[in-house]
């Protein structure tokens, strides 16, 4: 049991050290020596757990996928509508990109062509966004004529863009930036008179939603 615990701790240390090196340097320039040094173990110990740099990168991404699944799972437990859940989870995920090196490295590895592998993490996120948009459609939240397929490209392009830009400038991942995106997106996306908002700006209705009033006719 003691050996198993030590092995599990070593593996986690290697995943975290790898995430730090991959996020800083990218996949191709990253060296296994730098990763093992960061984890405080020998190269031999690294190869005991991971046969190659590709297998280590895959482990980082799989760990990040699990974190994203935990985030989305907790969001579903909140019981909100599809759009509310999607908006709040987007904010939570962008915040995790700031605070969690494994999540940040997982997304960056997914977009690194040097790996030559499909992005597990972005695929996971896309599937969940699609699920929330379909739920919003079923609940009558989407505007007339707007389908989940219409909304998905814009939301995915924005969230992946925030993730990539945030690697250099964390302000792209701030709550203010994410809330501003949804403020811009919602009028064309939501079909109800009271549109959900991710934060608490002025002009709120009693239900915690922004009141959207129709334009007044002009003479």
Rosetta constraint file for C-alpha pairs under 8 A:
AtomPair CA 1 CA 5 HARMONIC 6.14 0.50
AtomPair CA 2 CA 6 HARMONIC 6.17 0.50
AtomPair CA 3 CA 7 HARMONIC 6.04 0.50
AtomPair CA 4 CA 8 HARMONIC 6.13 0.50
AtomPair CA 5 CA 9 HARMONIC 6.20 0.50
AtomPair CA 6 CA 10 HARMONIC 6.11 0.50
AtomPair CA 7 CA 11 HARMONIC 6.14 0.50
AtomPair CA 8 CA 12 HARMONIC 6.26 0.50
AtomPair CA 9 CA 13 HARMONIC 6.10 0.50
AtomPair CA 10 CA 14 HARMONIC 6.18 0.50
AtomPair CA 10 CA 39 HARMONIC 7.66 0.50
AtomPair CA 10 CA 41 HARMONIC 7.87 0.50
AtomPair CA 11 CA 15 HARMONIC 6.27 0.50
AtomPair CA 11 CA 49 HARMONIC 6.57 0.50
AtomPair CA 12 CA 16 HARMONIC 6.21 0.50
AtomPair CA 13 CA 17 HARMONIC 6.03 0.50
AtomPair CA 13 CA 39 HARMONIC 5.24 0.50
AtomPair CA 14 CA 18 HARMONIC 5.87 0.50
AtomPair CA 14 CA 35 HARMONIC 6.83 0.50
AtomPair CA 14 CA 36 HARMONIC 6.69 0.50
AtomPair CA 14 CA 38 HARMONIC 7.80 0.50
AtomPair CA 14 CA 39 HARMONIC 5.26 0.50
AtomPair CA 14 CA 46 HARMONIC 7.15 0.50
AtomPair CA 15 CA 19 HARMONIC 6.08 0.50
AtomPair CA 15 CA 56 HARMONIC 7.01 0.50
AtomPair CA 15 CA 59 HARMONIC 6.90 0.50
AtomPair CA 15 CA 60 HARMONIC 5.67 0.50
AtomPair CA 15 CA 102 HARMONIC 7.82 0.50
AtomPair CA 16 CA 20 HARMONIC 6.34 0.50
AtomPair CA 16 CA 39 HARMONIC 7.68 0.50
AtomPair CA 16 CA 60 HARMONIC 7.64 0.50
AtomPair CA 16 CA 101 HARMONIC 7.43 0.50
AtomPair CA 16 CA 102 HARMONIC 6.33 0.50
AtomPair CA 17 CA 21 HARMONIC 6.36 0.50
AtomPair CA 17 CA 35 HARMONIC 5.47 0.50
AtomPair CA 17 CA 36 HARMONIC 7.44 0.50
AtomPair CA 17 CA 38 HARMONIC 5.29 0.50
AtomPair CA 17 CA 39 HARMONIC 5.37 0.50
AtomPair CA 18 CA 22 HARMONIC 5.90 0.50
AtomPair CA 18 CA 35 HARMONIC 5.24 0.50
AtomPair CA 18 CA 38 HARMONIC 7.94 0.50
AtomPair CA 18 CA 56 HARMONIC 7.30 0.50
AtomPair CA 18 CA 57 HARMONIC 7.41 0.50
AtomPair CA 18 CA 60 HARMONIC 7.34 0.50
AtomPair CA 19 CA 23 HARMONIC 5.88 0.50
AtomPair CA 19 CA 57 HARMONIC 7.93 0.50
AtomPair CA 19 CA 60 HARMONIC 6.31 0.50
AtomPair CA 19 CA 101 HARMONIC 6.17 0.50
AtomPair CA 19 CA 102 HARMONIC 5.25 0.50
AtomPair CA 19 CA 104 HARMONIC 7.96 0.50
AtomPair CA 19 CA 105 HARMONIC 5.19 0.50
AtomPair CA 19 CA 106 HARMONIC 7.47 0.50
AtomPair CA 20 CA 24 HARMONIC 6.12 0.50
AtomPair CA 20 CA 101 HARMONIC 6.29 0.50
AtomPair CA 20 CA 102 HARMONIC 7.51 0.50
AtomPair CA 20 CA 105 HARMONIC 7.12 0.50
AtomPair CA 21 CA 25 HARMONIC 5.80 0.50
AtomPair CA 21 CA 26 HARMONIC 7.32 0.50
AtomPair CA 21 CA 30 HARMONIC 6.18 0.50
AtomPair CA 21 CA 34 HARMONIC 7.40 0.50
AtomPair CA 21 CA 35 HARMONIC 6.51 0.50
AtomPair CA 22 CA 26 HARMONIC 4.60 0.50
AtomPair CA 22 CA 27 HARMONIC 5.44 0.50
AtomPair CA 22 CA 30 HARMONIC 6.08 0.50
AtomPair CA 22 CA 105 HARMONIC 6.13 0.50
AtomPair CA 22 CA 109 HARMONIC 7.32 0.50
AtomPair CA 23 CA 101 HARMONIC 7.50 0.50
AtomPair CA 23 CA 104 HARMONIC 6.89 0.50
AtomPair CA 23 CA 105 HARMONIC 4.73 0.50
AtomPair CA 23 CA 108 HARMONIC 6.66 0.50
AtomPair CA 23 CA 109 HARMONIC 7.86 0.50
AtomPair CA 25 CA 29 HARMONIC 6.04 0.50
AtomPair CA 25 CA 30 HARMONIC 5.83 0.50
AtomPair CA 26 CA 30 HARMONIC 6.18 0.50
AtomPair CA 26 CA 108 HARMONIC 7.77 0.50
AtomPair CA 26 CA 109 HARMONIC 7.35 0.50
AtomPair CA 26 CA 112 HARMONIC 7.39 0.50
AtomPair CA 27 CA 57 HARMONIC 7.83 0.50
AtomPair CA 27 CA 109 HARMONIC 6.80 0.50
AtomPair CA 27 CA 112 HARMONIC 6.99 0.50
AtomPair CA 27 CA 114 HARMONIC 6.61 0.50
AtomPair CA 27 CA 115 HARMONIC 6.80 0.50
AtomPair CA 28 CA 114 HARMONIC 6.10 0.50
AtomPair CA 28 CA 115 HARMONIC 7.67 0.50
AtomPair CA 30 CA 34 HARMONIC 7.36 0.50
AtomPair CA 30 CA 35 HARMONIC 7.87 0.50
AtomPair CA 31 CA 35 HARMONIC 6.48 0.50
AtomPair CA 32 CA 36 HARMONIC 6.05 0.50
AtomPair CA 32 CA 43 HARMONIC 7.24 0.50
AtomPair CA 32 CA 46 HARMONIC 7.96 0.50
AtomPair CA 32 CA 53 HARMONIC 6.80 0.50
AtomPair CA 33 CA 37 HARMONIC 6.02 0.50
AtomPair CA 33 CA 43 HARMONIC 6.37 0.50
AtomPair CA 34 CA 38 HARMONIC 6.06 0.50
AtomPair CA 35 CA 39 HARMONIC 6.28 0.50
AtomPair CA 36 CA 40 HARMONIC 6.08 0.50
AtomPair CA 36 CA 41 HARMONIC 5.28 0.50
AtomPair CA 36 CA 42 HARMONIC 5.86 0.50
AtomPair CA 36 CA 43 HARMONIC 5.78 0.50
AtomPair CA 36 CA 46 HARMONIC 6.22 0.50
AtomPair CA 37 CA 41 HARMONIC 6.10 0.50
AtomPair CA 37 CA 42 HARMONIC 7.12 0.50
AtomPair CA 41 CA 45 HARMONIC 6.19 0.50
AtomPair CA 41 CA 46 HARMONIC 7.13 0.50
AtomPair CA 42 CA 46 HARMONIC 6.50 0.50
AtomPair CA 43 CA 47 HARMONIC 6.28 0.50
AtomPair CA 44 CA 48 HARMONIC 6.20 0.50
AtomPair CA 45 CA 49 HARMONIC 6.73 0.50
AtomPair CA 46 CA 50 HARMONIC 5.99 0.50
AtomPair CA 47 CA 51 HARMONIC 5.22 0.50
AtomPair CA 47 CA 52 HARMONIC 7.15 0.50
AtomPair CA 50 CA 55 HARMONIC 5.98 0.50
AtomPair CA 50 CA 56 HARMONIC 5.80 0.50
AtomPair CA 51 CA 55 HARMONIC 6.44 0.50
AtomPair CA 51 CA 56 HARMONIC 7.82 0.50
AtomPair CA 52 CA 56 HARMONIC 6.43 0.50
AtomPair CA 53 CA 57 HARMONIC 6.15 0.50
AtomPair CA 54 CA 58 HARMONIC 6.14 0.50
AtomPair CA 54 CA 115 HARMONIC 7.15 0.50
AtomPair CA 55 CA 59 HARMONIC 6.24 0.50
AtomPair CA 56 CA 60 HARMONIC 6.37 0.50
AtomPair CA 57 CA 61 HARMONIC 6.31 0.50
AtomPair CA 57 CA 109 HARMONIC 7.25 0.50
AtomPair CA 58 CA 62 HARMONIC 6.06 0.50
AtomPair CA 59 CA 63 HARMONIC 6.10 0.50
AtomPair CA 60 CA 64 HARMONIC 6.30 0.50
AtomPair CA 60 CA 102 HARMONIC 6.37 0.50
AtomPair CA 60 CA 105 HARMONIC 7.33 0.50
AtomPair CA 60 CA 106 HARMONIC 5.94 0.50
AtomPair CA 61 CA 65 HARMONIC 6.14 0.50
AtomPair CA 61 CA 102 HARMONIC 7.63 0.50
AtomPair CA 61 CA 103 HARMONIC 7.59 0.50
AtomPair CA 61 CA 105 HARMONIC 7.43 0.50
AtomPair CA 61 CA 106 HARMONIC 4.27 0.50
AtomPair CA 61 CA 107 HARMONIC 7.37 0.50
AtomPair CA 61 CA 109 HARMONIC 7.21 0.50
AtomPair CA 61 CA 110 HARMONIC 7.56 0.50
AtomPair CA 61 CA 120 HARMONIC 7.05 0.50
AtomPair CA 61 CA 121 HARMONIC 6.63 0.50
AtomPair CA 62 CA 66 HARMONIC 6.37 0.50
AtomPair CA 62 CA 106 HARMONIC 7.72 0.50
AtomPair CA 62 CA 120 HARMONIC 7.48 0.50
AtomPair CA 62 CA 121 HARMONIC 7.65 0.50
AtomPair CA 63 CA 67 HARMONIC 6.52 0.50
AtomPair CA 63 CA 102 HARMONIC 7.19 0.50
AtomPair CA 63 CA 103 HARMONIC 7.81 0.50
AtomPair CA 63 CA 106 HARMONIC 7.90 0.50
AtomPair CA 64 CA 68 HARMONIC 6.32 0.50
AtomPair CA 64 CA 102 HARMONIC 5.78 0.50
AtomPair CA 64 CA 103 HARMONIC 4.62 0.50
AtomPair CA 64 CA 106 HARMONIC 5.50 0.50
AtomPair CA 64 CA 107 HARMONIC 7.94 0.50
AtomPair CA 64 CA 121 HARMONIC 7.11 0.50
AtomPair CA 65 CA 69 HARMONIC 6.18 0.50
AtomPair CA 65 CA 103 HARMONIC 7.76 0.50
AtomPair CA 65 CA 106 HARMONIC 7.73 0.50
AtomPair CA 65 CA 120 HARMONIC 7.25 0.50
AtomPair CA 65 CA 121 HARMONIC 5.38 0.50
AtomPair CA 65 CA 124 HARMONIC 7.11 0.50
AtomPair CA 66 CA 70 HARMONIC 6.19 0.50
AtomPair CA 67 CA 71 HARMONIC 6.32 0.50
AtomPair CA 67 CA 103 HARMONIC 7.26 0.50
AtomPair CA 68 CA 72 HARMONIC 6.19 0.50
AtomPair CA 68 CA 93 HARMONIC 7.37 0.50
AtomPair CA 68 CA 103 HARMONIC 7.92 0.50
AtomPair CA 68 CA 125 HARMONIC 7.66 0.50
AtomPair CA 69 CA 73 HARMONIC 5.82 0.50
AtomPair CA 70 CA 74 HARMONIC 6.17 0.50
AtomPair CA 71 CA 75 HARMONIC 6.27 0.50
AtomPair CA 71 CA 89 HARMONIC 7.16 0.50
AtomPair CA 71 CA 92 HARMONIC 7.56 0.50
AtomPair CA 71 CA 93 HARMONIC 7.39 0.50
AtomPair CA 72 CA 76 HARMONIC 6.30 0.50
AtomPair CA 72 CA 89 HARMONIC 6.64 0.50
AtomPair CA 72 CA 128 HARMONIC 7.78 0.50
AtomPair CA 73 CA 77 HARMONIC 6.52 0.50
AtomPair CA 74 CA 78 HARMONIC 6.68 0.50
AtomPair CA 75 CA 79 HARMONIC 7.66 0.50
AtomPair CA 75 CA 85 HARMONIC 6.13 0.50
AtomPair CA 75 CA 88 HARMONIC 7.81 0.50
AtomPair CA 75 CA 89 HARMONIC 6.44 0.50
AtomPair CA 76 CA 80 HARMONIC 7.44 0.50
AtomPair CA 76 CA 85 HARMONIC 6.98 0.50
AtomPair CA 78 CA 85 HARMONIC 7.87 0.50
AtomPair CA 80 CA 84 HARMONIC 5.99 0.50
AtomPair CA 80 CA 85 HARMONIC 5.75 0.50
AtomPair CA 81 CA 85 HARMONIC 6.00 0.50
AtomPair CA 81 CA 135 HARMONIC 7.74 0.50
AtomPair CA 81 CA 136 HARMONIC 6.66 0.50
AtomPair CA 81 CA 139 HARMONIC 7.53 0.50
AtomPair CA 82 CA 86 HARMONIC 6.09 0.50
AtomPair CA 82 CA 132 HARMONIC 4.94 0.50
AtomPair CA 82 CA 133 HARMONIC 6.37 0.50
AtomPair CA 82 CA 134 HARMONIC 7.90 0.50
AtomPair CA 82 CA 135 HARMONIC 5.31 0.50
AtomPair CA 82 CA 136 HARMONIC 4.40 0.50
AtomPair CA 82 CA 139 HARMONIC 7.70 0.50
AtomPair CA 82 CA 141 HARMONIC 7.85 0.50
AtomPair CA 83 CA 87 HARMONIC 6.06 0.50
AtomPair CA 83 CA 132 HARMONIC 6.86 0.50
AtomPair CA 83 CA 133 HARMONIC 7.03 0.50
AtomPair CA 83 CA 136 HARMONIC 5.87 0.50
AtomPair CA 83 CA 141 HARMONIC 7.34 0.50
AtomPair CA 83 CA 196 HARMONIC 7.23 0.50
AtomPair CA 84 CA 88 HARMONIC 6.14 0.50
AtomPair CA 84 CA 196 HARMONIC 5.96 0.50
AtomPair CA 84 CA 197 HARMONIC 7.27 0.50
AtomPair CA 84 CA 198 HARMONIC 7.01 0.50
AtomPair CA 85 CA 89 HARMONIC 5.95 0.50
AtomPair CA 85 CA 132 HARMONIC 7.49 0.50
AtomPair CA 86 CA 90 HARMONIC 6.08 0.50
AtomPair CA 86 CA 129 HARMONIC 6.93 0.50
AtomPair CA 86 CA 132 HARMONIC 6.26 0.50
AtomPair CA 87 CA 91 HARMONIC 6.52 0.50
AtomPair CA 87 CA 182 HARMONIC 7.16 0.50
AtomPair CA 87 CA 197 HARMONIC 7.84 0.50
AtomPair CA 87 CA 198 HARMONIC 5.90 0.50
AtomPair CA 88 CA 92 HARMONIC 6.31 0.50
AtomPair CA 88 CA 198 HARMONIC 5.87 0.50
AtomPair CA 89 CA 93 HARMONIC 5.99 0.50
AtomPair CA 90 CA 94 HARMONIC 6.19 0.50
AtomPair CA 90 CA 159 HARMONIC 7.66 0.50
AtomPair CA 90 CA 178 HARMONIC 7.55 0.50
AtomPair CA 91 CA 95 HARMONIC 6.22 0.50
AtomPair CA 91 CA 175 HARMONIC 6.18 0.50
AtomPair CA 91 CA 178 HARMONIC 6.17 0.50
AtomPair CA 91 CA 179 HARMONIC 7.64 0.50
AtomPair CA 92 CA 96 HARMONIC 6.24 0.50
AtomPair CA 93 CA 97 HARMONIC 6.37 0.50
AtomPair CA 94 CA 98 HARMONIC 6.81 0.50
AtomPair CA 94 CA 162 HARMONIC 7.88 0.50
AtomPair CA 94 CA 163 HARMONIC 7.16 0.50
AtomPair CA 94 CA 173 HARMONIC 5.23 0.50
AtomPair CA 94 CA 174 HARMONIC 7.30 0.50
AtomPair CA 95 CA 99 HARMONIC 6.50 0.50
AtomPair CA 95 CA 173 HARMONIC 6.42 0.50
AtomPair CA 95 CA 174 HARMONIC 6.93 0.50
AtomPair CA 95 CA 175 HARMONIC 7.64 0.50
AtomPair CA 96 CA 100 HARMONIC 5.36 0.50
AtomPair CA 96 CA 103 HARMONIC 7.00 0.50
AtomPair CA 96 CA 104 HARMONIC 7.86 0.50
AtomPair CA 97 CA 101 HARMONIC 7.07 0.50
AtomPair CA 97 CA 103 HARMONIC 5.87 0.50
AtomPair CA 97 CA 104 HARMONIC 4.90 0.50
AtomPair CA 97 CA 163 HARMONIC 7.37 0.50
AtomPair CA 97 CA 173 HARMONIC 7.59 0.50
AtomPair CA 98 CA 104 HARMONIC 7.33 0.50
AtomPair CA 98 CA 170 HARMONIC 6.85 0.50
AtomPair CA 98 CA 173 HARMONIC 7.16 0.50
AtomPair CA 100 CA 104 HARMONIC 6.37 0.50
AtomPair CA 101 CA 105 HARMONIC 5.95 0.50
AtomPair CA 102 CA 106 HARMONIC 5.92 0.50
AtomPair CA 103 CA 107 HARMONIC 6.36 0.50
AtomPair CA 104 CA 108 HARMONIC 6.30 0.50
AtomPair CA 104 CA 167 HARMONIC 7.94 0.50
AtomPair CA 105 CA 109 HARMONIC 5.89 0.50
AtomPair CA 106 CA 110 HARMONIC 6.26 0.50
AtomPair CA 106 CA 121 HARMONIC 6.79 0.50
AtomPair CA 107 CA 111 HARMONIC 6.63 0.50
AtomPair CA 107 CA 119 HARMONIC 7.85 0.50
AtomPair CA 107 CA 121 HARMONIC 6.27 0.50
AtomPair CA 107 CA 122 HARMONIC 6.93 0.50
AtomPair CA 107 CA 163 HARMONIC 7.65 0.50
AtomPair CA 108 CA 112 HARMONIC 6.31 0.50
AtomPair CA 108 CA 164 HARMONIC 7.51 0.50
AtomPair CA 109 CA 115 HARMONIC 7.50 0.50
AtomPair CA 109 CA 119 HARMONIC 7.59 0.50
AtomPair CA 110 CA 117 HARMONIC 7.62 0.50
AtomPair CA 110 CA 118 HARMONIC 6.81 0.50
AtomPair CA 110 CA 119 HARMONIC 4.11 0.50
AtomPair CA 110 CA 120 HARMONIC 6.82 0.50
AtomPair CA 110 CA 121 HARMONIC 6.66 0.50
AtomPair CA 110 CA 122 HARMONIC 6.94 0.50
AtomPair CA 111 CA 119 HARMONIC 6.74 0.50
AtomPair CA 112 CA 116 HARMONIC 7.77 0.50
AtomPair CA 113 CA 117 HARMONIC 7.61 0.50
AtomPair CA 119 CA 123 HARMONIC 6.19 0.50
AtomPair CA 120 CA 124 HARMONIC 6.10 0.50
AtomPair CA 121 CA 125 HARMONIC 6.22 0.50
AtomPair CA 122 CA 126 HARMONIC 6.02 0.50
AtomPair CA 123 CA 127 HARMONIC 6.19 0.50
AtomPair CA 124 CA 128 HARMONIC 6.41 0.50
AtomPair CA 125 CA 129 HARMONIC 6.20 0.50
AtomPair CA 126 CA 130 HARMONIC 6.15 0.50
AtomPair CA 126 CA 156 HARMONIC 6.84 0.50
AtomPair CA 127 CA 131 HARMONIC 6.24 0.50
AtomPair CA 128 CA 132 HARMONIC 6.28 0.50
AtomPair CA 129 CA 133 HARMONIC 6.21 0.50
AtomPair CA 129 CA 152 HARMONIC 7.19 0.50
AtomPair CA 129 CA 156 HARMONIC 7.99 0.50
AtomPair CA 130 CA 134 HARMONIC 6.17 0.50
AtomPair CA 130 CA 148 HARMONIC 6.61 0.50
AtomPair CA 130 CA 149 HARMONIC 7.92 0.50
AtomPair CA 130 CA 152 HARMONIC 6.60 0.50
AtomPair CA 131 CA 135 HARMONIC 6.18 0.50
AtomPair CA 132 CA 136 HARMONIC 6.10 0.50
AtomPair CA 133 CA 137 HARMONIC 6.17 0.50
AtomPair CA 133 CA 148 HARMONIC 5.11 0.50
AtomPair CA 133 CA 151 HARMONIC 7.77 0.50
AtomPair CA 133 CA 152 HARMONIC 7.72 0.50
AtomPair CA 134 CA 138 HARMONIC 6.22 0.50
AtomPair CA 134 CA 148 HARMONIC 5.81 0.50
AtomPair CA 135 CA 139 HARMONIC 6.19 0.50
AtomPair CA 136 CA 140 HARMONIC 6.25 0.50
AtomPair CA 136 CA 141 HARMONIC 5.08 0.50
AtomPair CA 136 CA 142 HARMONIC 6.21 0.50
AtomPair CA 137 CA 141 HARMONIC 5.75 0.50
AtomPair CA 137 CA 142 HARMONIC 5.36 0.50
AtomPair CA 137 CA 147 HARMONIC 7.18 0.50
AtomPair CA 137 CA 148 HARMONIC 7.14 0.50
AtomPair CA 140 CA 191 HARMONIC 7.22 0.50
AtomPair CA 140 CA 192 HARMONIC 7.73 0.50
AtomPair CA 141 CA 190 HARMONIC 5.52 0.50
AtomPair CA 141 CA 191 HARMONIC 5.33 0.50
AtomPair CA 141 CA 192 HARMONIC 5.93 0.50
AtomPair CA 142 CA 146 HARMONIC 6.16 0.50
AtomPair CA 142 CA 147 HARMONIC 7.28 0.50
AtomPair CA 142 CA 189 HARMONIC 5.70 0.50
AtomPair CA 142 CA 190 HARMONIC 4.49 0.50
AtomPair CA 142 CA 191 HARMONIC 4.65 0.50
AtomPair CA 142 CA 192 HARMONIC 7.45 0.50
AtomPair CA 143 CA 188 HARMONIC 6.98 0.50
AtomPair CA 143 CA 189 HARMONIC 5.58 0.50
AtomPair CA 143 CA 190 HARMONIC 4.83 0.50
AtomPair CA 143 CA 191 HARMONIC 3.36 0.50
AtomPair CA 143 CA 192 HARMONIC 7.15 0.50
AtomPair CA 144 CA 191 HARMONIC 6.29 0.50
AtomPair CA 146 CA 150 HARMONIC 6.13 0.50
AtomPair CA 146 CA 151 HARMONIC 7.23 0.50
AtomPair CA 146 CA 189 HARMONIC 6.80 0.50
AtomPair CA 147 CA 151 HARMONIC 6.59 0.50
AtomPair CA 148 CA 152 HARMONIC 5.94 0.50
AtomPair CA 149 CA 153 HARMONIC 7.38 0.50
AtomPair CA 150 CA 154 HARMONIC 7.93 0.50
AtomPair CA 151 CA 155 HARMONIC 6.39 0.50
AtomPair CA 151 CA 189 HARMONIC 7.29 0.50
AtomPair CA 152 CA 156 HARMONIC 5.98 0.50
AtomPair CA 153 CA 157 HARMONIC 5.87 0.50
AtomPair CA 154 CA 158 HARMONIC 6.08 0.50
AtomPair CA 155 CA 159 HARMONIC 6.10 0.50
AtomPair CA 156 CA 160 HARMONIC 5.92 0.50
AtomPair CA 157 CA 161 HARMONIC 5.83 0.50
AtomPair CA 158 CA 162 HARMONIC 6.06 0.50
AtomPair CA 159 CA 163 HARMONIC 6.22 0.50
AtomPair CA 160 CA 164 HARMONIC 6.22 0.50
AtomPair CA 161 CA 165 HARMONIC 6.02 0.50
AtomPair CA 162 CA 166 HARMONIC 5.67 0.50
AtomPair CA 162 CA 172 HARMONIC 5.61 0.50
AtomPair CA 162 CA 173 HARMONIC 6.18 0.50
AtomPair CA 163 CA 167 HARMONIC 6.54 0.50
AtomPair CA 163 CA 172 HARMONIC 7.74 0.50
AtomPair CA 163 CA 173 HARMONIC 7.08 0.50
AtomPair CA 164 CA 168 HARMONIC 7.72 0.50
AtomPair CA 165 CA 169 HARMONIC 6.23 0.50
AtomPair CA 165 CA 170 HARMONIC 7.83 0.50
AtomPair CA 165 CA 172 HARMONIC 6.34 0.50
AtomPair CA 166 CA 170 HARMONIC 4.62 0.50
AtomPair CA 166 CA 171 HARMONIC 6.75 0.50
AtomPair CA 166 CA 172 HARMONIC 5.02 0.50
AtomPair CA 166 CA 173 HARMONIC 5.67 0.50
AtomPair CA 170 CA 174 HARMONIC 6.85 0.50
AtomPair CA 171 CA 177 HARMONIC 7.26 0.50
AtomPair CA 172 CA 177 HARMONIC 6.02 0.50
AtomPair CA 172 CA 178 HARMONIC 7.84 0.50
AtomPair CA 173 CA 177 HARMONIC 6.54 0.50
AtomPair CA 173 CA 178 HARMONIC 6.83 0.50
AtomPair CA 174 CA 178 HARMONIC 6.40 0.50
AtomPair CA 175 CA 179 HARMONIC 5.83 0.50
AtomPair CA 176 CA 180 HARMONIC 5.96 0.50
AtomPair CA 177 CA 181 HARMONIC 6.31 0.50
AtomPair CA 178 CA 182 HARMONIC 6.51 0.50
AtomPair CA 179 CA 183 HARMONIC 6.11 0.50
AtomPair CA 179 CA 197 HARMONIC 7.85 0.50
AtomPair CA 179 CA 198 HARMONIC 6.05 0.50
AtomPair CA 179 CA 199 HARMONIC 6.86 0.50
AtomPair CA 180 CA 184 HARMONIC 6.30 0.50
AtomPair CA 181 CA 185 HARMONIC 6.09 0.50
AtomPair CA 182 CA 186 HARMONIC 5.73 0.50
AtomPair CA 182 CA 197 HARMONIC 7.50 0.50
AtomPair CA 182 CA 198 HARMONIC 7.51 0.50
AtomPair CA 183 CA 187 HARMONIC 7.57 0.50
AtomPair CA 183 CA 197 HARMONIC 7.17 0.50
AtomPair CA 185 CA 189 HARMONIC 6.32 0.50
AtomPair CA 186 CA 190 HARMONIC 5.47 0.50
AtomPair CA 186 CA 195 HARMONIC 7.04 0.50
AtomPair CA 187 CA 195 HARMONIC 7.74 0.50
AtomPair CA 190 CA 195 HARMONIC 6.31 0.50
AtomPair CA 191 CA 195 HARMONIC 7.82 0.50
AtomPair CA 193 CA 211 HARMONIC 6.79 0.50
AtomPair CA 193 CA 212 HARMONIC 5.53 0.50
AtomPair CA 193 CA 213 HARMONIC 7.24 0.50
AtomPair CA 194 CA 205 HARMONIC 7.67 0.50
AtomPair CA 194 CA 209 HARMONIC 5.70 0.50
AtomPair CA 194 CA 210 HARMONIC 5.66 0.50
AtomPair CA 194 CA 211 HARMONIC 4.89 0.50
AtomPair CA 194 CA 212 HARMONIC 5.68 0.50
AtomPair CA 195 CA 209 HARMONIC 5.74 0.50
AtomPair CA 195 CA 210 HARMONIC 5.59 0.50
AtomPair CA 195 CA 211 HARMONIC 6.83 0.50
AtomPair CA 195 CA 212 HARMONIC 6.89 0.50
AtomPair CA 196 CA 208 HARMONIC 7.50 0.50
AtomPair CA 196 CA 209 HARMONIC 4.75 0.50
AtomPair CA 196 CA 210 HARMONIC 6.26 0.50
AtomPair CA 197 CA 208 HARMONIC 7.94 0.50
AtomPair CA 197 CA 209 HARMONIC 5.94 0.50
AtomPair CA 197 CA 210 HARMONIC 6.33 0.50
AtomPair CA 200 CA 204 HARMONIC 7.41 0.50
AtomPair CA 200 CA 208 HARMONIC 7.75 0.50
AtomPair CA 203 CA 210 HARMONIC 6.04 0.50
AtomPair CA 203 CA 211 HARMONIC 6.55 0.50
AtomPair CA 204 CA 208 HARMONIC 5.97 0.50
AtomPair CA 204 CA 209 HARMONIC 5.56 0.50
AtomPair CA 204 CA 210 HARMONIC 4.50 0.50
AtomPair CA 204 CA 211 HARMONIC 6.00 0.50
AtomPair CA 205 CA 209 HARMONIC 5.31 0.50
AtomPair CA 205 CA 210 HARMONIC 5.64 0.50
AtomPair CA 205 CA 211 HARMONIC 5.50 0.50
